[in-house]
Amino acid sequence: QVQLVESGGGMVQAGGSLRLSCAASGSIFSINTMGWYRQAPGKQRELVAKITRGGTSAYADSVKGRFTISRDNAKNTVYLEMNSLKPEDTAVYYCNAASSRADYWGRGTRVTVSS
């Protein structure tokens, strides 16, 4: 089992920045990819960004150039630096850790961007 704990959400004005963190514990040796997903009210959960153990990253088109995902393997932590935030970025952000056998999810952290 893998446990994920997110932190760093909050409320910010449009154009502002936030940094999310996700700390993993448990059977972390099995994890390859870690990432962030988000779910806005009335919408499906969507991928925001993900990063492999080797550092290869991928982003949703809507956040490219504004968000940066990074990973500290020594600390078993993944970060999401969010800049130039827009009201449409408002959502609950979930940390995800994927192994070859399972997907693990955090409980989510809320990000609210006001116009």
N, C-alpha and C positions, 0 to 999 in steps of 0.2 A: 504494500500500500504506500501511497504517496500523499502527503498532506501539503496543501498550498495555502499560504496566508498572504492576502493582498493588503496593501496600505497605500496611502497617498492621495486618495480621492478627495473631492471637496467641491466647493463652489468658486467659480472664477468668472470674470467678465470676458467678453469676446476679445480676442487678441492676446489674452493672457496665456500662462503656462502652468502646467502641473507635471509632476513626476510620480509615476506609479511604481511600486515595488512589489515583488512576489517572491517570498521565501519558500523554498521546498525542503521538506524533511521526509524521512522514511526511506523507502527503497529507491533512492535517487539514482543509484547506479544504472537502473533500467531506463532512465529517461534519455531520449534523444532530443526531441524538439520541445521547446517551450514557447508559449505565445500568449497573446492577449486577444480576447474576443469582446464584443460589446453587444448589448441588447437595449434598444430604445423602446419606450412604451409603444405597444401595438405592433412591434416589428420583430422579425426573427433575429436570432443571435447571428452575428457576422464576424468573420475574421478581421482583425485590425492589423496585426503583425505577428510574425513568428520568427524564431531563430533556432538553428540547429546547434548541437554541442560544438561543432567546428566553427560556428560563427556566420554561417550563411543565413541571410535574412530575406524576408519577403513582406510586402506591405499591400494593404488594400489601396486601390487607386485614390480613394477619397482622402487618404492621410499622407500620401507620398510627398516628401519635401517638408512636412510639418512635424511628423512623429519620427522618433528614432528608438528602435529596440536594441537593447544590449544585454549581455549576460555575463555574470561572474561565476564561472564554474567552481571556483574555490569556495565561494559563499553560497553556492546553490541558489542563486538569486537572479531573477530577470527583471529588467527595468523597462519602463516605457516613458520616454521623455516626450511630452506633448507641448508643442508650441503653436502660436497663432490659432488658438482654439476658437471654434465657431459654435454657435448655438446648436447646430446639427450634430455636434460631437457629444451632446448630452445623452448619457446612457449609463447603465450599470456595466462596468468593465470586469471581465472575468479572466483570471489567469488559467492557463491550460498547460498541462504537461503530458506529453505523449510518449509511450513506449511502444514496443512492437506488439504488446499484448493488451494494452488498455489506455484509456484517456482519463485523466484526472482533472478535477475542476476545483477552483477556489470558490468561496462564497460570494465573491463580488465586492466591488467598491464603486460607490456612486460618484459620477462626475456630472456636474451641472454647469453649463456655460450660459450666462445671461447676456442678452443683447444690449 
